[in-house]
Amino acid sequence: MPNNACSDLTITRLTPRGRAAVATCRIQGTGAKELVQTLLQTRTGSFSPDRPVFGRLLLGASAEEVIAHFISDSEVEIHSHGGDVVAEAIIKTFRRYEVQESSVIRTPPYASGAQAAEALLPQALTEKGAKILLAQLNGLYDHAIQTWENLQKQGRAKEATRIQNQLTASAFIGRHVTSPFSIALVGKPNVGKSSLLNALLGYDRALVSDLPGTTRDIVTASTAFDGWPVILRDTAGLRHSSEPIEQAGISLTHQTVQQSDLIMALFDVTDDADRPLDAFWSSLAATTCESDPNLFQLVQKKTLIILNKCDLPHELWNPCWSTPAAKAYPHVSARTGQGLDELELAIPTALFRHAEYPFRDYPFATPIWTMPILLPGVACRASSLQ
């Protein structure tokens, strides 16, 4: 039995929660192989380093039939029957040996981009994310790094800089292969934020009412647009209120706006308020941005203006939304579904406003190294990449 007094061992569940045929856990750290061999009973008592081993994993008073794959002395994968009960029993057993449960898969200190992508694959949230990681696994990122190195050696600084800038920009994109974007739906009460949330999700997640101030807390839901994972956050309507609970909800809205990757600002085209867009920006600058011009500029850049209730007759519209400038904004009807397809394409374009979207196949820096200068194996070249 390994001495785990100062254990660096972790166990990570690779497969999602819920019903499934198979569940997989990965044990990593010093002594991982030795610990698993201690708990695993095989028919022959032997362990083959070059092929998976079938046996019974001891789980206290019971045992589970598993297949163990000894990747190295410090890394073992255990494949068991699926379902939460079995996976949690396995994790609980290893925790008795001071093995810490982790949601992050570690990679060797000097892993290549391909190895890092392989470790991240189980955490991909969408099919598109998995395809991007598979491209990195097949050497796309490592090839870009090698190309950059060769160009540097050849003195072709301009071409090397172009690749460097591309990789640096891609770090923001790569982060969201395994981590969803955060999108806030904001606007005045009764502009249709909750209705739009439900329409985009395809089911009723938020309570919809004609009564202003219905949404008090932040209502969240997960979905994907063009294959990119997002968390939608329906917020309390922005207005002056003396009601304490609604005030607390509006305060949460301001916090959510600051922390979101994208702000979807919804307007009711039939609202006859004078200069509603100017009023929105003024309110945002004074409250959410606390009169900080730099923060306000950042918030403006990440805001997507959306016009709702566009199914209603044009004679009911506020004239300000019939101008040529207003035609550039997505026009939708959360009630009828009009314009939702176009909006679902506009959202990722707005999220990736710093890059040309949709992307061609090119390397992405992924969350394990965050930025190219932190890519294991090229850390020694950080000074020249900065």
C-alpha positions as CSV (number, residue, x, y, z in Angstrom):
1,M,0.0,0.0,0.0
2,P,1.5,3.4,-1.0
3,N,2.3,5.9,1.7
4,N,-0.2,8.8,1.2
5,A,0.9,11.0,4.1
6,C,1.6,13.8,1.7
7,S,-0.4,12.5,-1.3
8,D,-0.7,14.3,-4.6
9,L,-3.2,11.7,-5.8
10,T,-6.5,12.8,-7.4
11,I,-9.4,11.0,-8.9
12,T,-11.4,12.6,-11.7
13,R,-14.7,11.4,-13.1
14,L,-14.4,11.6,-16.9
15,T,-17.9,10.6,-17.9
16,P,-21.0,12.8,-17.3
17,R,-23.4,12.2,-14.5
18,G,-26.6,10.4,-15.1
19,R,-27.6,7.1,-16.6
20,A,-25.0,5.4,-18.8
21,A,-23.6,2.0,-19.8
22,V,-20.1,2.8,-18.6
23,A,-18.5,5.2,-16.1
24,T,-14.8,6.1,-16.2
25,C,-12.6,7.6,-13.5
26,R,-9.0,8.6,-13.8
27,I,-6.5,8.4,-10.9
28,Q,-3.4,10.5,-11.2
29,G,-0.4,11.2,-9.0
30,T,2.5,9.5,-7.3
31,G,1.7,5.8,-6.5
32,A,-1.6,5.7,-8.5
33,K,-0.7,2.4,-10.1
34,E,0.4,0.8,-6.8
35,L,-2.8,1.9,-5.1
36,V,-5.1,0.6,-7.8
37,Q,-3.3,-2.7,-7.8
38,T,-3.8,-3.0,-4.1
39,L,-7.6,-2.6,-4.5
40,L,-8.0,-4.7,-7.7
41,Q,-8.5,-8.4,-7.6
42,T,-7.7,-10.2,-10.8
43,R,-8.1,-13.9,-11.7
44,T,-4.4,-14.4,-12.2
45,G,-3.1,-11.8,-9.8
46,S,-1.0,-10.3,-12.5
47,F,-1.2,-6.8,-14.2
48,S,-0.2,-6.3,-17.8
49,P,1.3,-2.9,-18.5
50,D,0.4,-3.0,-22.2
51,R,-3.3,-4.0,-22.2
52,P,-6.4,-3.3,-20.0
53,V,-6.9,-5.6,-17.0
54,F,-10.3,-7.1,-16.0
55,G,-10.9,-7.5,-12.3
56,R,-13.0,-6.8,-9.2
57,L,-12.3,-3.4,-7.5
58,L,-12.8,-3.7,-3.7
59,L,-15.3,-1.1,-2.4
60,G,-15.3,-1.8,1.3
61,A,-17.9,-4.6,1.9
62,S,-18.7,-4.9,-1.8
63,A,-16.8,-5.1,-5.1
64,E,-17.4,-3.8,-8.6
65,E,-16.3,-5.5,-11.8
66,V,-14.0,-3.1,-13.7
67,I,-11.5,-2.8,-16.5
68,A,-8.3,-1.0,-15.4
69,H,-6.0,0.7,-17.9
70,F,-2.5,1.4,-16.4
71,I,-1.4,4.3,-18.5
72,S,1.7,4.8,-16.4
73,D,2.9,4.5,-12.8
74,S,1.2,7.7,-12.0
75,E,-2.0,7.4,-14.1
76,V,-4.7,4.8,-14.2
77,E,-8.2,4.8,-15.8
78,I,-10.9,2.6,-14.3
79,H,-13.9,1.7,-16.4
80,S,-17.0,0.4,-14.5
81,H,-20.7,0.0,-14.9
82,G,-22.4,3.3,-15.6
83,G,-24.6,5.4,-13.3
84,D,-23.9,7.7,-10.5
85,V,-24.1,5.1,-7.7
86,V,-21.2,3.0,-8.9
87,A,-19.0,6.0,-9.9
88,E,-19.6,7.7,-6.5
89,A,-18.8,4.5,-4.7
90,I,-15.5,4.2,-6.5
91,I,-14.6,7.9,-5.7
92,K,-15.6,7.4,-2.1
93,T,-13.4,4.3,-1.8
94,F,-10.3,6.2,-3.1
95,R,-11.0,9.2,-0.9
96,R,-10.4,6.8,2.1
97,Y,-6.8,6.6,0.9
98,E,-6.4,10.4,0.9
99,V,-7.1,10.7,-2.8
100,Q,-8.6,14.1,-3.5
101,E,-11.6,14.3,-5.9
102,S,-10.9,16.8,-8.7
103,S,-12.8,18.2,-11.7
104,V,-9.6,19.2,-13.5
105,I,-7.5,16.6,-15.4
106,R,-3.8,17.3,-14.9
107,T,-1.3,17.0,-17.7
108,P,2.4,16.2,-17.4
109,P,4.6,19.4,-16.8
110,Y,6.0,19.1,-20.3
111,A,3.1,17.9,-22.2
112,S,2.7,18.7,-25.9
113,G,-0.4,20.5,-27.1
114,A,-1.7,17.2,-28.4
115,Q,-1.4,15.6,-25.0
116,A,-3.1,18.6,-23.3
117,A,-6.0,18.4,-25.8
118,E,-6.4,14.7,-25.1
119,A,-6.7,15.4,-21.4
120,L,-9.4,18.0,-22.1
121,L,-11.5,16.0,-24.5
122,P,-13.7,14.5,-21.7
123,Q,-14.5,18.1,-20.6
124,A,-15.7,19.3,-24.0
125,L,-19.2,20.6,-23.6
126,T,-20.4,20.3,-27.2
127,E,-19.6,18.4,-30.3
128,K,-17.9,21.4,-31.8
129,G,-15.7,21.7,-28.8
130,A,-14.7,18.0,-29.1
131,K,-13.9,18.5,-32.8
132,I,-11.7,21.5,-32.0
133,L,-9.8,19.4,-29.4
134,L,-9.5,16.5,-31.8
135,A,-7.8,18.8,-34.3
136,Q,-5.3,19.9,-31.6
137,L,-4.9,16.2,-30.7
138,N,-4.0,15.5,-34.3
139,G,-1.1,18.1,-34.1
140,L,-2.7,21.3,-35.4
141,Y,-1.4,23.4,-32.4
142,D,2.0,21.7,-32.2
143,H,2.5,22.2,-35.9
144,A,1.7,25.9,-35.5
145,I,4.3,26.2,-32.7
146,Q,6.9,24.3,-34.8
147,T,6.2,26.6,-37.8
148,W,6.6,29.7,-35.5
149,E,9.9,28.3,-34.3
150,N,11.2,27.7,-37.8
151,L,10.2,31.2,-39.0
152,Q,12.0,32.7,-36.0
153,K,15.2,30.8,-36.9
154,Q,14.9,31.9,-40.5
155,G,14.6,35.5,-39.4
156,R,11.1,35.9,-40.9
157,A,9.8,38.0,-38.1
158,K,6.7,39.4,-39.8
159,E,5.3,35.9,-40.6
160,A,6.2,34.6,-37.1
161,T,4.4,37.6,-35.5
162,R,1.3,36.8,-37.6
163,I,1.2,33.2,-36.2
164,Q,1.9,34.5,-32.7
165,N,-0.9,37.0,-32.8
166,Q,-3.3,34.3,-34.1
167,L,-2.4,32.0,-31.3
168,T,-2.7,34.7,-28.7
169,A,-6.2,35.7,-30.0
170,S,-7.3,32.1,-30.0
171,A,-6.7,31.7,-26.3
172,F,-10.0,33.5,-25.6
173,I,-11.7,31.1,-28.0
174,G,-10.1,28.0,-26.7
175,R,-11.1,28.8,-23.1
176,H,-14.7,28.3,-24.0
177,V,-14.3,24.8,-25.5
178,T,-14.7,23.5,-22.0
179,S,-16.1,26.6,-20.2
180,P,-19.4,28.1,-21.2
181,F,-19.9,31.8,-22.1
182,S,-22.0,33.9,-19.8
183,I,-24.8,35.9,-21.4
184,A,-27.0,38.4,-19.6
185,L,-30.5,39.3,-20.8
186,V,-31.2,42.9,-19.7
187,G,-33.8,45.5,-20.3
188,K,-36.8,47.3,-18.8
189,P,-39.5,45.3,-17.2
190,N,-41.9,43.6,-19.6
191,V,-39.7,43.9,-22.7
192,G,-39.9,40.2,-23.1
193,K,-36.6,39.0,-21.5
194,S,-38.1,35.9,-19.9
195,S,-40.1,35.1,-23.0
196,L,-37.0,35.3,-25.2
197,L,-35.1,33.1,-22.7
198,N,-37.8,30.4,-23.0
199,A,-37.9,30.8,-26.8
200,L,-34.2,30.4,-27.2
201,L,-34.2,27.3,-24.9
202,G,-37.2,25.7,-26.5
203,Y,-38.9,25.2,-23.2
204,D,-40.4,27.3,-20.3
205,R,-37.5,28.0,-17.9
206,A,-38.6,31.4,-16.7
207,L,-41.9,32.6,-15.3
208,V,-43.7,35.0,-17.8
209,S,-46.2,37.5,-16.6
210,D,-47.6,40.9,-17.7
211,L,-46.9,42.1,-14.2
212,P,-43.7,44.3,-14.1
213,G,-41.0,43.1,-11.7
214,T,-41.9,39.4,-12.0
215,T,-38.2,38.3,-12.3
216,R,-36.4,39.1,-9.0
217,D,-33.5,36.7,-8.9
218,I,-31.1,35.7,-11.8
219,V,-32.7,32.8,-13.7
220,T,-30.0,30.7,-15.5
221,A,-30.1,28.0,-18.1
222,S,-27.5,26.2,-20.3
223,T,-27.7,25.9,-24.1
224,A,-25.4,26.3,-27.1
225,F,-25.4,28.6,-30.2
226,D,-23.7,27.3,-33.3
227,G,-22.0,24.7,-31.1
228,W,-20.6,27.1,-28.5
229,P,-21.8,26.4,-24.9
230,V,-23.4,29.3,-23.1
231,I,-25.2,30.1,-19.8
232,L,-28.1,32.4,-20.3
233,R,-29.0,34.7,-17.4
234,D,-32.4,36.3,-17.2
235,T,-32.2,39.4,-15.0
236,A,-34.5,41.6,-13.2
237,G,-36.0,44.5,-15.2
238,L,-34.0,47.8,-15.0
239,R,-36.1,50.5,-13.4
240,H,-36.3,52.6,-10.3
241,S,-38.1,50.7,-7.5
242,S,-38.7,51.2,-3.8
243,E,-39.6,47.5,-3.2
244,P,-36.6,46.0,-1.3
245,I,-36.7,42.5,-3.0
246,E,-36.9,44.0,-6.5
247,Q,-34.1,46.5,-5.6
248,A,-31.9,43.5,-4.6
249,G,-32.7,41.8,-7.9
250,I,-31.8,44.9,-9.9
251,S,-28.5,45.1,-7.9
252,L,-27.8,41.5,-9.0
253,T,-28.5,42.6,-12.6
254,H,-25.8,45.3,-12.4
255,Q,-23.3,42.7,-11.1
256,T,-24.2,40.2,-13.8
257,V,-23.8,42.8,-16.5
258,Q,-20.2,43.5,-15.4
259,Q,-19.3,39.8,-15.2
260,S,-20.9,38.6,-18.5
261,D,-19.2,37.9,-21.7
262,L,-22.1,39.3,-23.7
263,I,-25.0,41.5,-22.8
264,M,-28.2,41.0,-24.8
265,A,-30.1,44.3,-24.3
266,L,-33.7,43.8,-25.2
267,F,-36.1,46.6,-26.3
268,D,-39.8,46.6,-26.9
269,V,-40.4,48.3,-30.3
270,T,-43.8,49.5,-29.2
271,D,-42.4,51.3,-26.1
272,D,-43.1,55.0,-26.8
273,A,-40.3,56.3,-24.5
274,D,-38.3,59.2,-25.8
275,R,-34.8,58.1,-27.2
276,P,-34.9,54.7,-25.4
277,L,-31.4,53.6,-26.5
278,D,-29.8,56.8,-25.2
279,A,-31.8,56.4,-21.9
280,F,-30.5,52.8,-21.6
281,W,-26.9,53.8,-22.1
282,S,-27.2,56.7,-19.6
283,S,-28.8,54.4,-17.0
284,L,-26.1,51.8,-17.5
285,A,-23.3,54.4,-17.3
286,A,-24.6,55.8,-14.0
287,T,-25.5,52.5,-12.3
288,T,-23.8,49.4,-13.6
289,C,-20.6,51.2,-14.6
290,E,-20.7,53.6,-11.6
291,S,-19.7,56.5,-14.0
292,D,-16.4,54.8,-14.8
293,P,-15.8,55.7,-18.5
294,N,-13.5,52.7,-19.1
295,L,-15.9,50.2,-17.7
296,F,-18.7,51.8,-19.7
297,Q,-16.7,51.5,-22.9
298,L,-16.1,47.8,-22.2
299,V,-19.8,47.2,-21.4
300,Q,-20.8,49.0,-24.7
301,K,-18.5,46.8,-26.7
302,K,-20.0,43.6,-25.4
303,T,-23.6,44.6,-25.8
304,L,-25.9,43.3,-28.5
305,I,-29.0,45.4,-29.0
306,I,-32.1,43.3,-29.8
307,L,-35.6,44.6,-30.8
308,N,-38.5,42.5,-29.6
309,K,-42.2,42.3,-30.4
310,C,-41.5,42.9,-34.1
311,D,-44.5,40.8,-35.1
312,L,-46.7,43.8,-34.1
313,P,-48.0,46.2,-36.8
314,H,-45.4,48.9,-37.7
315,E,-47.9,51.7,-36.9
316,L,-47.5,50.7,-33.2
317,W,-43.6,50.9,-33.3
318,N,-41.7,53.7,-31.8
319,P,-40.4,55.7,-34.8
320,C,-36.8,55.5,-33.5
321,W,-36.7,51.8,-34.3
322,S,-37.7,52.4,-38.0
323,T,-34.5,54.3,-38.8
324,P,-31.8,52.9,-41.1
325,A,-29.4,52.6,-38.1
326,A,-32.0,50.4,-36.2
327,K,-32.2,48.0,-39.2
328,A,-28.8,46.6,-38.2
329,Y,-30.1,45.3,-34.9
330,P,-31.6,41.7,-34.7
331,H,-35.4,41.9,-35.0
332,V,-37.3,39.2,-33.1
333,S,-40.6,38.1,-31.7
334,A,-40.2,36.0,-28.6
335,R,-43.9,35.2,-28.9
336,T,-44.0,33.9,-32.5
337,G,-40.3,32.9,-33.0
338,Q,-39.8,35.4,-35.8
339,G,-36.1,36.2,-36.2
340,L,-34.8,33.7,-33.7
341,D,-32.7,31.8,-36.3
342,E,-31.0,35.0,-37.3
343,L,-30.4,35.9,-33.6
344,E,-28.9,32.5,-32.9
345,L,-26.3,33.2,-35.6
346,A,-25.7,36.8,-34.4
347,I,-24.9,35.7,-30.8
348,P,-21.7,33.8,-31.5
349,T,-20.6,36.6,-33.9
350,A,-21.1,39.0,-31.0
351,L,-19.3,36.8,-28.6
352,F,-16.3,36.5,-30.9
353,R,-16.3,40.2,-31.8
354,H,-12.5,40.3,-31.7
355,A,-12.1,37.6,-34.4
356,E,-13.5,36.8,-37.8
357,Y,-16.4,34.5,-37.4
358,P,-17.1,31.7,-38.4
359,F,-13.6,30.5,-37.9
360,R,-11.6,28.5,-40.4
361,D,-9.6,25.6,-39.1
362,Y,-6.7,27.0,-37.2
363,P,-5.0,26.2,-33.8
364,F,-6.7,27.1,-30.6
365,A,-5.0,27.7,-27.3
366,T,-6.9,25.6,-24.8
367,P,-7.6,26.1,-21.0
368,I,-4.7,23.9,-19.8
369,W,-2.2,26.6,-21.0
370,T,-4.6,29.5,-21.4
371,M,-2.1,31.5,-23.5
372,P,0.5,30.2,-26.0
373,I,3.4,31.5,-23.9
374,L,2.3,29.1,-21.2
375,L,2.2,26.1,-23.4
376,P,4.3,23.4,-21.7
377,G,7.4,22.7,-23.8
378,V,7.8,26.3,-25.0
379,A,7.9,28.0,-21.6
380,C,11.6,28.7,-22.2
381,R,10.6,31.0,-25.1
382,A,8.2,33.1,-23.0
383,S,10.3,36.2,-23.1
384,S,10.3,36.3,-26.9
385,L,6.6,35.6,-27.2
386,Q,5.5,38.3,-24.8
